[in-house]
């Protein structure tokens, strides 16, 4: 009987799912940027008040929040892959992944605050 060596678990084989998620989030971000560029070309804000009026529209806030969520998800996949490739001690990698997750979650909460709560 041939015994095979036990291999260390280095990842969960996210492959296709990560590849697809990166493409979808990149497409969402590209569509938002093109939409924002179109809005700004058609009706460029002349001052802070007119720029703020643009973001007073609910559809613009939702679109901006979808853009930011896509950005955060895109960043998470990229950072997780970098950490899995280059940080080999599992404990250090776990700590760094937790720090990245906490940072991205705080950015998402901050985005909600900026877009909806910070109207004053």
MOWOFEN-V725526 format. One record per residue. N is the residue number from 0. RES is the residue in one letter. NEAR is the number of other C-alpha atoms within 12 Angstrom. Layout:
BEGIN
N/RES/NEAR ; N/RES/NEAR
END
This chain:
BEGIN
0/X/3 ; 1/X/4 ; 2/X/5 ; 3/X/6 ; 4/X/6 ; 5/X/6 ; 6/X/7 ; 7/X/10 ; 8/X/11 ; 9/X/18 ; 10/X/18 ; 11/X/13 ; 12/X/12 ; 13/X/17 ; 14/X/13 ; 15/X/11 ; 16/X/13 ; 17/X/23 ; 18/X/17 ; 19/X/16 ; 20/X/23 ; 21/X/26 ; 22/X/20 ; 23/X/21 ; 24/X/27 ; 25/X/27 ; 26/X/19 ; 27/X/25 ; 28/X/26 ; 29/X/21 ; 30/X/19 ; 31/X/27 ; 32/X/22 ; 33/X/16 ; 34/X/19 ; 35/X/25 ; 36/X/15 ; 37/X/13 ; 38/X/17 ; 39/X/17 ; 40/X/13 ; 41/X/10 ; 42/X/15 ; 43/X/18 ; 44/X/18 ; 45/X/13 ; 46/X/11 ; 47/X/11 ; 48/X/12 ; 49/X/15 ; 50/X/18 ; 51/X/20 ; 52/X/18 ; 53/X/24 ; 54/X/26 ; 55/X/21 ; 56/X/16 ; 57/X/14 ; 58/X/17 ; 59/X/23 ; 60/X/26 ; 61/X/19 ; 62/X/25 ; 63/X/31 ; 64/X/28 ; 65/X/29 ; 66/X/29 ; 67/X/31 ; 68/X/29 ; 69/X/28 ; 70/X/32 ; 71/X/31 ; 72/X/31 ; 73/X/28 ; 74/X/27 ; 75/X/29 ; 76/X/29 ; 77/X/24 ; 78/X/27 ; 79/X/29 ; 80/X/26 ; 81/X/18 ; 82/X/27 ; 83/X/26 ; 84/X/15 ; 85/X/15 ; 86/X/20 ; 87/X/18 ; 88/X/16 ; 89/X/18 ; 90/X/13 ; 91/X/15 ; 92/X/23 ; 93/X/17 ; 94/X/16 ; 95/X/24 ; 96/X/25 ; 97/X/18 ; 98/X/18 ; 99/X/24 ; 100/X/21 ; 101/X/16 ; 102/X/19 ; 103/X/25 ; 104/X/21 ; 105/X/16 ; 106/X/21 ; 107/X/24 ; 108/X/20 ; 109/X/18 ; 110/X/24 ; 111/X/21 ; 112/X/16 ; 113/X/20 ; 114/X/27 ; 115/X/21 ; 116/X/13 ; 117/X/14 ; 118/X/13 ; 119/X/9
END
